[in-house]
Amino acid sequence: MSKYLDQKSPRLAGSEKEFAGHTMAIKSPLKAAAVVASIALLLLSFAAIDSTRKGYLVWFARIPSAAISINGKPAKGWLHGTRDGQTMFFTRADSDKPVTYDLIFTSGEKNFVVACGTWVAPQLPFIAVGDVNPPCFFVGGHGGRNLNKGERFVSFVTDDGARLEADW
């Protein structure tokens, strides 16, 4: 099989592989797949950490205690926010098709409500958003007005006139 393998060893019927002149046994294909998956996960984790550190990737955490109301009445929905609180995804789920709004807070008086079109923020605890292709940036355009934010609340009026609020 190879010039490095001992000709006296009868066990080399496919259960061992040669790597850099050394023979190593592959016990099972499942174990090999687990090793490959672990290495891939480790590489992806390093890439995500590096992208986050450089600012290319932003993480949104779901605010589990957020109470959503529409026109003053409790409604289904969820809220995700960045650690600095400058951007939030507000999702209303009071109809068959949930709708997500991207709320952007600036240091000045000008805040923005952007409709996310067909994209809906998932109900996951964390969402990673890259700077190359953010989900709402060019999709929906203007989505509302009168965006206000306090220490533990956010409110705005949608283009169709509904007042959306979240307290947490």
Z-matrix of the N, CA and C atoms (Angstrom, degrees):
N
C 1 1.447
C 2 1.519 1 110.21
N 3 1.318 2 118.30 1 -41.93
C 4 1.453 3 121.81 2 178.30
C 5 1.519 4 108.63 3 -155.34
N 6 1.318 5 114.98 4 155.44
C 7 1.454 6 117.69 5 -179.77
C 8 1.522 7 112.05 6 -69.86
N 9 1.352 8 118.02 7 -16.92
C 10 1.463 9 121.38 8 -179.08
C 11 1.526 10 113.07 9 -85.84
N 12 1.310 11 117.99 10 -17.07
C 13 1.453 12 120.68 11 -175.30
C 14 1.524 13 110.17 12 -86.80
N 15 1.296 14 114.49 13 144.35
C 16 1.460 15 121.58 14 179.93
C 17 1.529 16 108.81 15 -73.31
N 18 1.311 17 117.93 16 124.47
C 19 1.446 18 122.61 17 -178.42
C 20 1.524 19 111.96 18 -67.71
N 21 1.318 20 118.85 19 -18.52
C 22 1.464 21 122.10 20 -177.48
C 23 1.528 22 112.05 21 -82.15
N 24 1.321 23 118.37 22 -11.39
C 25 1.459 24 121.27 23 -176.10
C 26 1.528 25 110.60 24 -85.44
N 27 1.338 26 117.62 25 112.13
C 28 1.466 27 120.28 26 -179.27
C 29 1.528 28 112.79 27 -81.77
N 30 1.354 29 119.60 28 -3.33
C 31 1.457 30 122.31 29 -172.77
C 32 1.526 31 113.84 30 -82.86
N 33 1.307 32 121.27 31 2.87
C 34 1.449 33 122.59 32 -171.56
C 35 1.529 34 113.50 33 -89.12
N 36 1.292 35 117.23 34 42.40
C 37 1.463 36 120.67 35 -178.07
C 38 1.529 37 110.80 36 -90.92
N 39 1.325 38 118.18 37 44.94
C 40 1.455 39 121.30 38 176.40
C 41 1.513 40 114.13 39 98.05
N 42 1.316 41 119.06 40 -6.45
C 43 1.459 42 120.32 41 -178.89
C 44 1.515 43 112.12 42 -87.55
N 45 1.340 44 117.27 43 -8.77
C 46 1.460 45 120.24 44 179.62
C 47 1.520 46 108.73 45 -128.49
N 48 1.319 47 115.55 46 147.33
C 49 1.449 48 121.86 47 179.73
C 50 1.516 49 108.98 48 -123.54
N 51 1.336 50 116.19 49 152.92
C 52 1.453 51 120.96 50 179.28
C 53 1.520 52 108.80 51 -99.09
N 54 1.317 53 116.50 52 134.77
C 55 1.457 54 122.31 53 177.04
C 56 1.509 55 107.77 54 -139.92
N 57 1.322 56 117.00 55 117.74
C 58 1.468 57 123.28 56 178.90
C 59 1.524 58 111.93 57 51.19
N 60 1.321 59 118.34 58 40.69
C 61 1.448 60 121.40 59 175.58
C 62 1.515 61 114.01 60 83.71
N 63 1.320 62 117.62 61 0.57
C 64 1.461 63 120.70 62 179.86
C 65 1.518 64 108.70 63 -115.74
N 66 1.308 65 115.11 64 144.72
C 67 1.453 66 120.36 65 179.14
C 68 1.521 67 108.99 66 -97.12
N 69 1.353 68 114.97 67 130.27
C 70 1.463 69 118.24 68 177.13
C 71 1.516 70 108.50 69 -132.69
N 72 1.300 71 115.88 70 142.78
C 73 1.454 72 121.23 71 -177.62
C 74 1.525 73 110.38 72 -88.45
N 75 1.312 74 116.61 73 134.91
C 76 1.453 75 122.47 74 172.69
C 77 1.520 76 105.61 75 -99.58
N 78 1.327 77 116.42 76 108.92
C 79 1.464 78 120.37 77 -174.46
C 80 1.519 79 111.74 78 -71.47
N 81 1.357 80 116.41 79 -41.39
C 82 1.461 81 118.36 80 178.70
C 83 1.521 82 109.64 81 -156.81
N 84 1.304 83 116.70 82 150.85
C 85 1.468 84 119.76 83 177.21
C 86 1.530 85 111.69 84 -62.41
N 87 1.333 86 117.68 85 -30.64
C 88 1.462 87 121.78 86 179.17
C 89 1.527 88 110.87 87 -65.28
N 90 1.316 89 116.80 88 -40.46
C 91 1.455 90 120.93 89 178.72
C 92 1.529 91 110.48 90 -66.58
N 93 1.316 92 117.08 91 -40.60
C 94 1.463 93 121.20 92 178.03
C 95 1.523 94 110.81 93 -64.13
N 96 1.324 95 116.72 94 -41.09
C 97 1.463 96 120.70 95 178.00
C 98 1.529 97 111.19 96 -65.00
N 99 1.328 98 117.17 97 -37.62
C 100 1.464 99 121.11 98 178.30
C 101 1.530 100 111.08 99 -65.26
N 102 1.309 101 116.73 100 -38.61
C 103 1.468 102 120.79 101 178.41
C 104 1.529 103 110.20 102 -65.60
N 105 1.330 104 116.97 103 -45.59
C 106 1.462 105 121.11 104 179.50
C 107 1.533 106 110.28 105 -63.43
N 108 1.333 107 117.51 106 -43.44
C 109 1.467 108 121.00 107 179.32
C 110 1.525 109 111.10 108 -64.20
N 111 1.313 110 117.69 109 -38.50
C 112 1.472 111 121.08 110 178.58
C 113 1.520 112 111.22 111 -64.92
N 114 1.314 113 116.89 112 -41.95
C 115 1.467 114 120.52 113 178.75
C 116 1.534 115 109.95 114 -65.15
N 117 1.327 116 117.27 115 -42.74
C 118 1.469 117 121.05 116 178.96
C 119 1.532 118 111.00 117 -62.88
N 120 1.329 119 117.21 118 -42.20
C 121 1.461 120 121.35 119 178.25
C 122 1.527 121 110.96 120 -63.60
N 123 1.300 122 116.89 121 -40.69
C 124 1.459 123 121.48 122 178.11
C 125 1.532 124 111.22 123 -62.62
N 126 1.327 125 116.76 124 -44.00
C 127 1.468 126 120.69 125 178.20
C 128 1.527 127 111.79 126 -64.77
N 129 1.337 128 117.55 127 -41.82
C 130 1.463 129 121.20 128 177.20
C 131 1.525 130 111.35 129 -63.93
N 132 1.324 131 116.99 130 -38.64
C 133 1.470 132 120.87 131 178.34
C 134 1.520 133 110.87 132 -63.20
N 135 1.333 134 117.05 133 -44.44
C 136 1.469 135 120.09 134 177.88
C 137 1.524 136 110.87 135 -62.23
N 138 1.336 137 117.19 136 -40.43
C 139 1.466 138 121.00 137 179.75
C 140 1.530 139 110.72 138 -64.94
N 141 1.346 140 117.45 139 -42.31
C 142 1.464 141 120.80 140 179.11
C 143 1.526 142 111.51 141 -65.69
N 144 1.314 143 117.37 142 -40.68
C 145 1.466 144 121.00 143 178.73
C 146 1.521 145 110.17 144 -64.43
N 147 1.324 146 117.13 145 -44.66
C 148 1.465 147 120.93 146 -179.73
C 149 1.528 148 111.00 147 -65.45
N 150 1.332 149 118.07 148 -42.62
C 151 1.460 150 121.15 149 178.66
C 152 1.522 151 111.90 150 -64.90
N 153 1.319 152 117.38 151 -37.13
C 154 1.461 153 121.30 152 177.42
C 155 1.522 154 109.90 153 -66.83
N 156 1.319 155 116.56 154 -43.69
C 157 1.463 156 121.05 155 -179.49
C 158 1.527 157 111.24 156 -61.88
N 159 1.320 158 117.12 157 -38.34
C 160 1.462 159 121.56 158 -178.99
C 161 1.525 160 113.15 159 -82.75
N 162 1.323 161 118.01 160 -7.12
C 163 1.456 162 121.06 161 178.69
C 164 1.511 163 115.15 162 87.90
N 165 1.324 164 118.53 163 7.88
C 166 1.457 165 121.47 164 178.75
C 167 1.529 166 112.13 165 -80.61
N 168 1.306 167 116.91 166 -20.72
C 169 1.454 168 123.10 167 -176.84
C 170 1.524 169 108.29 168 -127.53
N 171 1.332 170 116.54 169 129.23
C 172 1.464 171 122.16 170 179.57
C 173 1.524 172 108.26 171 -117.53
N 174 1.327 173 115.66 172 136.00
C 175 1.466 174 121.42 173 -179.33
C 176 1.520 175 109.96 174 -102.70
N 177 1.332 176 115.84 175 132.80
C 178 1.452 177 123.25 176 174.86
C 179 1.521 178 107.63 177 -109.18
N 180 1.329 179 116.15 178 127.34
C 181 1.463 180 121.16 179 178.32
C 182 1.526 181 108.98 180 -103.82
N 183 1.304 182 115.83 181 137.29
C 184 1.462 183 120.01 182 177.16
C 185 1.522 184 108.56 183 -70.72
N 186 1.312 185 115.44 184 137.63
C 187 1.461 186 121.15 185 177.42
C 188 1.527 187 106.47 186 -95.13
N 189 1.340 188 117.16 187 100.29
C 190 1.473 189 119.78 188 -170.17
C 191 1.522 190 114.34 189 -67.69
N 192 1.315 191 117.66 190 -25.00
C 193 1.463 192 119.76 191 -177.08
C 194 1.526 193 112.79 192 -91.38
N 195 1.334 194 118.43 193 7.20
C 196 1.462 195 121.31 194 -178.08
C 197 1.521 196 111.17 195 -67.69
N 198 1.330 197 115.32 196 127.62
C 199 1.464 198 122.40 197 175.38
C 200 1.523 199 107.03 198 -106.04
N 201 1.315 200 116.65 199 118.54
C 202 1.458 201 123.04 200 -176.50
C 203 1.526 202 109.23 201 -95.00
N 204 1.341 203 115.88 202 138.44
C 205 1.465 204 120.08 203 173.46
C 206 1.526 205 108.51 204 -137.14
N 207 1.329 206 114.69 205 146.19
C 208 1.458 207 121.99 206 177.80
C 209 1.512 208 107.33 207 -125.28
N 210 1.328 209 115.14 208 121.48
C 211 1.468 210 122.45 209 -175.53
C 212 1.530 211 111.23 210 53.03
N 213 1.321 212 116.43 211 39.18
C 214 1.458 213 122.25 212 176.12
C 215 1.509 214 115.90 213 82.67
N 216 1.331 215 118.51 214 -1.37
C 217 1.465 216 121.58 215 -179.10
C 218 1.521 217 109.52 216 -109.97
N 219 1.345 218 118.55 217 138.77
C 220 1.473 219 120.85 218 178.63
C 221 1.530 220 110.81 219 -57.42
N 222 1.319 221 115.31 220 140.15
C 223 1.457 222 120.66 221 -178.21
C 224 1.522 223 109.63 222 -143.48
N 225 1.337 224 114.57 223 163.49
C 226 1.465 225 119.88 224 175.98
C 227 1.515 226 109.06 225 -78.46
N 228 1.332 227 115.20 226 143.76
C 229 1.449 228 120.46 227 176.93
C 230 1.519 229 109.80 228 166.66
N 231 1.332 230 116.00 229 179.06
C 232 1.462 231 120.80 230 179.46
C 233 1.519 232 109.40 231 -150.67
N 234 1.321 233 114.68 232 163.15
C 235 1.452 234 122.40 233 -174.79
C 236 1.521 235 109.56 234 -135.73
N 237 1.344 236 116.06 235 132.78
C 238 1.467 237 122.86 236 174.77
C 239 1.525 238 107.33 237 -120.73
N 240 1.311 239 116.71 238 144.28
C 241 1.458 240 120.09 239 177.85
C 242 1.517 241 112.27 240 -142.78
N 243 1.336 242 115.49 241 156.40
C 244 1.453 243 120.85 242 174.72
C 245 1.519 244 108.62 243 -80.46
N 246 1.313 245 116.05 244 166.15
C 247 1.459 246 120.48 245 -178.17
C 248 1.530 247 111.74 246 -62.68
N 249 1.339 248 117.07 247 -37.72
C 250 1.460 249 119.79 248 -179.62
C 251 1.525 250 112.97 249 -82.15
N 252 1.340 251 117.50 250 -7.77
C 253 1.456 252 121.50 251 176.38
C 254 1.526 253 114.55 252 75.23
N 255 1.324 254 118.46 253 10.47
C 256 1.464 255 121.24 254 -177.85
C 257 1.533 256 113.44 255 -81.49
N 258 1.316 257 116.95 256 -17.30
C 259 1.459 258 121.23 257 179.83
C 260 1.522 259 108.90 258 -140.56
N 261 1.343 260 115.58 259 139.84
C 262 1.470 261 121.26 260 178.40
C 263 1.524 262 109.45 261 -139.80
N 264 1.321 263 115.14 262 151.63
C 265 1.455 264 121.66 263 169.10
C 266 1.528 265 106.63 264 -108.81
N 267 1.330 266 116.23 265 118.25
C 268 1.467 267 123.03 266 179.31
C 269 1.519 268 106.52 267 -107.13
N 270 1.326 269 117.16 268 116.94
C 271 1.464 270 121.33 269 -178.99
C 272 1.513 271 109.93 270 -114.08
N 273 1.323 272 115.47 271 123.16
C 274 1.473 273 120.78 272 174.36
C 275 1.521 274 107.85 273 -101.16
N 276 1.336 275 115.35 274 133.43
C 277 1.464 276 120.41 275 -177.27
C 278 1.521 277 109.85 276 -126.66
N 279 1.328 278 116.30 277 42.83
C 280 1.458 279 121.07 278 -177.94
C 281 1.531 280 112.72 279 -87.95
N 282 1.320 281 117.62 280 -3.37
C 283 1.467 282 121.12 281 177.91
C 284 1.530 283 108.85 282 -126.85
N 285 1.324 284 115.93 283 -176.34
C 286 1.469 285 120.36 284 -179.92
C 287 1.520 286 111.90 285 -62.30
N 288 1.330 287 117.25 286 -33.10
C 289 1.466 288 122.28 287 -178.05
C 290 1.523 289 109.19 288 -114.82
N 291 1.350 290 117.90 289 108.30
C 292 1.470 291 119.74 290 177.42
C 293 1.529 292 111.37 291 -61.08
N 294 1.328 293 115.56 292 152.42
C 295 1.460 294 122.31 293 179.64
C 296 1.524 295 108.04 294 -127.86
N 297 1.345 296 116.43 295 134.45
C 298 1.463 297 121.89 296 179.86
C 299 1.522 298 109.84 297 -112.91
N 300 1.330 299 114.81 298 139.02
C 301 1.460 300 122.62 299 175.68
C 302 1.525 301 108.12 300 -118.62
N 303 1.316 302 116.08 301 139.10
C 304 1.463 303 122.56 302 175.19
C 305 1.518 304 106.83 303 -95.91
N 306 1.323 305 116.91 304 116.66
C 307 1.459 306 122.54 305 -179.11
C 308 1.524 307 108.24 306 -101.71
N 309 1.317 308 116.50 307 120.61
C 310 1.466 309 121.85 308 -176.22
C 311 1.516 310 108.62 309 -117.61
N 312 1.322 311 115.75 310 119.99
C 313 1.463 312 122.09 311 -179.12
C 314 1.523 313 109.06 312 -105.96
N 315 1.326 314 115.70 313 129.58
C 316 1.457 315 120.74 314 179.31
C 317 1.524 316 109.03 315 -107.67
N 318 1.318 317 116.02 316 169.50
C 319 1.463 318 119.80 317 -179.78
C 320 1.534 319 111.29 318 -71.40
N 321 1.311 320 117.28 319 -21.81
C 322 1.462 321 120.72 320 178.30
C 323 1.516 322 111.06 321 -90.23
N 324 1.308 323 115.67 322 -159.84
C 325 1.464 324 121.84 323 -179.30
C 326 1.532 325 112.21 324 -83.55
N 327 1.317 326 117.84 325 -13.07
C 328 1.461 327 121.85 326 -174.65
C 329 1.525 328 110.66 327 -88.41
N 330 1.316 329 116.90 328 109.40
C 331 1.462 330 122.63 329 175.14
C 332 1.518 331 108.06 330 -113.94
N 333 1.341 332 117.21 331 158.50
C 334 1.456 333 120.13 332 -173.33
C 335 1.522 334 111.44 333 -128.51
N 336 1.336 335 115.37 334 142.57
C 337 1.461 336 123.64 335 171.45
C 338 1.523 337 106.54 336 -116.33
N 339 1.344 338 116.56 337 119.23
C 340 1.460 339 121.66 338 -178.69
C 341 1.521 340 108.21 339 -117.24
N 342 1.328 341 116.58 340 126.40
C 343 1.465 342 120.82 341 175.67
C 344 1.522 343 108.87 342 -75.37
N 345 1.317 344 116.79 343 136.23
C 346 1.471 345 121.04 344 -176.55
C 347 1.520 346 113.36 345 -91.39
N 348 1.310 347 118.13 346 8.25
C 349 1.468 348 120.60 347 177.77
C 350 1.518 349 111.54 348 64.23
N 351 1.325 350 116.41 349 -128.84
C 352 1.468 351 120.35 350 -177.47
C 353 1.527 352 112.63 351 -83.62
N 354 1.342 353 117.81 352 -12.67
C 355 1.468 354 119.82 353 179.99
C 356 1.521 355 109.49 354 -74.76
N 357 1.311 356 116.20 355 131.81
C 358 1.464 357 122.66 356 177.94
C 359 1.523 358 108.26 357 -121.89
N 360 1.332 359 116.29 358 129.43
C 361 1.465 360 120.54 359 177.84
C 362 1.528 361 109.01 360 -61.71
N 363 1.317 362 117.99 361 128.59
C 364 1.464 363 119.88 362 -179.91
C 365 1.532 364 111.05 363 -68.85
N 366 1.312 365 115.93 364 159.77
C 367 1.459 366 120.99 365 -179.88
C 368 1.523 367 111.72 366 -85.24
N 369 1.298 368 117.37 367 34.03
C 370 1.460 369 122.41 368 179.71
C 371 1.525 370 109.94 369 -84.54
N 372 1.331 371 117.70 370 158.21
C 373 1.465 372 119.45 371 178.43
C 374 1.529 373 113.07 372 -66.53
N 375 1.337 374 117.77 373 -30.05
C 376 1.463 375 121.58 374 179.71
C 377 1.526 376 109.76 375 -136.23
N 378 1.348 377 115.11 376 144.07
C 379 1.459 378 121.90 377 174.84
C 380 1.518 379 106.83 378 -128.39
N 381 1.316 380 117.02 379 130.41
C 382 1.461 381 121.79 380 175.65
C 383 1.523 382 108.54 381 -101.04
N 384 1.335 383 116.02 382 128.78
C 385 1.460 384 121.33 383 -179.43
C 386 1.519 385 108.58 384 -125.00
N 387 1.330 386 116.56 385 124.53
C 388 1.454 387 121.58 386 179.33
C 389 1.520 388 111.82 387 -88.05
N 390 1.320 389 116.31 388 158.29
C 391 1.460 390 120.21 389 -178.28
C 392 1.525 391 112.80 390 -79.73
N 393 1.311 392 118.75 391 -15.09
C 394 1.454 393 121.00 392 -177.85
C 395 1.527 394 111.43 393 -76.79
N 396 1.317 395 117.57 394 -38.61
C 397 1.458 396 121.11 395 -176.05
C 398 1.523 397 110.93 396 -140.13
N 399 1.345 398 118.22 397 69.03
C 400 1.464 399 118.64 398 179.39
C 401 1.532 400 110.25 399 -66.57
N 402 1.329 401 117.93 400 147.00
C 403 1.468 402 120.76 401 -170.50
C 404 1.527 403 115.19 402 -67.53
N 405 1.316 404 119.98 403 -26.07
C 406 1.465 405 121.23 404 -173.69
C 407 1.519 406 114.37 405 -116.11
N 408 1.294 407 119.03 406 -0.60
C 409 1.451 408 120.75 407 -167.83
C 410 1.521 409 113.15 408 -61.18
N 411 1.328 410 118.48 409 -52.29
C 412 1.459 411 120.70 410 -177.75
C 413 1.525 412 112.60 411 -109.48
N 414 1.324 413 117.52 412 -2.12
C 415 1.457 414 120.44 413 -169.63
C 416 1.517 415 113.00 414 -73.28
N 417 1.329 416 116.76 415 -63.98
C 418 1.452 417 119.31 416 -168.73
C 419 1.510 418 115.51 417 -97.37
N 420 1.306 419 117.11 418 -29.05
C 421 1.460 420 119.23 419 -176.82
C 422 1.514 421 110.86 420 81.04
N 423 1.293 422 115.08 421 -153.09
C 424 1.462 423 121.65 422 -176.31
C 425 1.525 424 110.44 423 -60.85
N 426 1.334 425 116.77 424 139.49
C 427 1.458 426 119.66 425 -177.56
C 428 1.508 427 114.80 426 -131.80
N 429 1.335 428 118.43 427 -10.91
C 430 1.451 429 119.41 428 -178.97
C 431 1.519 430 112.16 429 -179.91
N 432 1.335 431 114.98 430 -171.35
C 433 1.460 432 121.64 431 -177.45
C 434 1.528 433 109.51 432 -149.57
N 435 1.308 434 115.55 433 177.06
C 436 1.472 435 122.95 434 177.25
C 437 1.532 436 112.07 435 54.34
N 438 1.317 437 116.54 436 47.60
C 439 1.465 438 121.64 437 179.46
C 440 1.527 439 109.37 438 -76.76
N 441 1.318 440 116.04 439 122.08
C 442 1.461 441 122.63 440 179.08
C 443 1.518 442 109.19 441 -125.54
N 444 1.335 443 114.48 442 146.73
C 445 1.458 444 119.74 443 179.18
C 446 1.511 445 109.00 444 -139.66
N 447 1.321 446 114.66 445 133.40
C 448 1.453 447 121.06 446 173.68
C 449 1.515 448 108.99 447 -116.48
N 450 1.326 449 115.87 448 -168.05
C 451 1.461 450 118.99 449 -178.42
C 452 1.524 451 112.27 450 -64.01
N 453 1.349 452 116.84 451 -37.32
C 454 1.459 453 119.51 452 -178.30
C 455 1.535 454 111.80 453 -138.01
N 456 1.331 455 116.33 454 35.22
C 457 1.464 456 119.90 455 175.65
C 458 1.527 457 109.66 456 -154.95
N 459 1.319 458 114.61 457 161.07
C 460 1.457 459 122.42 458 173.39
C 461 1.527 460 106.80 459 -146.77
N 462 1.338 461 116.71 460 144.11
C 463 1.466 462 120.42 461 178.42
C 464 1.522 463 109.35 462 -149.26
N 465 1.321 464 114.98 463 152.30
C 466 1.463 465 121.32 464 175.52
C 467 1.522 466 108.72 465 -163.59
N 468 1.330 467 115.69 466 168.64
C 469 1.464 468 122.71 467 177.77
C 470 1.516 469 107.38 468 -113.78
N 471 1.327 470 116.41 469 127.50
C 472 1.466 471 120.60 470 -179.79
C 473 1.528 472 109.99 471 -75.02
N 474 1.325 473 115.98 472 167.22
C 475 1.461 474 120.54 473 179.40
C 476 1.521 475 112.16 474 -62.60
N 477 1.347 476 117.67 475 -25.07
C 478 1.469 477 119.65 476 178.29
C 479 1.536 478 112.21 477 -88.96
N 480 1.357 479 117.42 478 5.28
C 481 1.460 480 121.28 479 173.13
C 482 1.520 481 116.27 480 95.77
N 483 1.322 482 118.94 481 -0.46
C 484 1.472 483 121.15 482 179.72
C 485 1.529 484 109.39 483 -78.93
N 486 1.330 485 116.79 484 137.73
C 487 1.469 486 121.44 485 176.87
C 488 1.517 487 107.94 486 -95.74
N 489 1.335 488 116.05 487 117.10
C 490 1.461 489 122.12 488 -179.69
C 491 1.514 490 108.79 489 -106.66
N 492 1.336 491 115.79 490 137.27
C 493 1.459 492 122.47 491 179.94
C 494 1.515 493 109.70 492 -139.17
N 495 1.310 494 114.56 493 150.39
C 496 1.467 495 121.01 494 173.02
C 497 1.520 496 107.78 495 -139.87
N 498 1.329 497 116.05 496 131.27
C 499 1.464 498 123.85 497 174.92
C 500 1.505 499 107.84 498 -120.13
N 501 1.337 500 116.77 499 143.13
C 502 1.465 501 119.91 500 176.35
C 503 1.503 502 111.01 501 -145.68
